[in-house]
Every structure is written in structure tokens, then in C-alpha cells.
Amino acid sequence: MVDTLLNMEIPVVAVASNGARMVWQEELDEPFNQTVARWIENSYFRHFAIGDLFAPIASGTMPTAGMIVAPASMNSVASIAHGLTPNLLLRAADVTLKENRRLVLIPRETPLHAIHLENMLKLSRMGVTILPPDPPFYLKPLDIAGVVRFVVQRALVALGINQSLPDELQYHDRER
């Protein structure tokens, strides 16, 4: 997601929860700090610590196109749904909502129980886009990278960065 936005020369402000930092290396085989060091070389990238409540994104006066929380833990989903803002990630999401900006959550959990679903329903009714990272099987992705690309492009459309999916990621009626 970040690489795609930076390649488009779109400013990115990143905040990672402590949990996200812990699983980053496990899932991506690269330490989070190493990834940030690579991104920070790009002038369109800024990073703030989870506890930095004085960061510009903690205020509605910083103009943004919106916010993507990817992946969104059920802890973050519940906190956002109930207006709890003990850290910068949750404060920025709360600011996004109060300023009527687009908020896109890519939930990270399966299966979901009733409270998870109720929290996501509450957020959806508030105008939040809930974008599960479901594989587009009808497009026959060849690998995980194809699924990730699809989810990233869907998120960019939901945020209003792109108007539509790239042609190769759209379903086209095939002759039967």
C-alpha cells in the first residue's frame, strides 16, 4: 500500500501499533524499522510513533484525503467504533471521522464473532468503508502478490485516490 502511494507521489503518513510492529517481521521477513528506513528516503513519506499525540494527524487542521487502516485489528476496530483514542493511530482515525473524511478499514481476523460484526456494522453506518482482504477468485490471481495488488487497488478506489480499478483488475463478462 505505502509503496504504491509513494510511487504515485501521494503523501503518506504512517503509524504502526505495537502489535503491527511485532508481526511485521514475522509476516514480511523484514524488520519494521528497516522498511521505514527505506520509505523515509522518499520525500512524500512521514512516520510518527504510536504515542506521539502531538503529530499533525492528531488534529483536524491537517488536510488529508482520508485514512486507511491496514490491517485493522479487532482491537482497533472496536476502539474506533467506540471513540477510544489512547494512541495516535486511533486518534487519527477519530479525527478522520469527525472531519467527515474517508476512512477505510481492512480488517484482520477470521472467523468473526458477533461483537466484531456489530463494531464493523456500526462503523459502516458511520460511513466507514470496511474492505475485507478477500481474494478475487473470479480474476484467477496467480499468487499472493496478485491478491495484495487487488486489495490495494480497491482501497485506493475506496479512499478516492483512483476513480476505478485498473482494467486488468475489473471483471469483464467472458463469453461462455
Order of alpha helices (4+ residues) and beta strands (2+ residues): alpha-beta-alpha-alpha-beta-beta-alpha-alpha-beta-alpha-beta-alpha
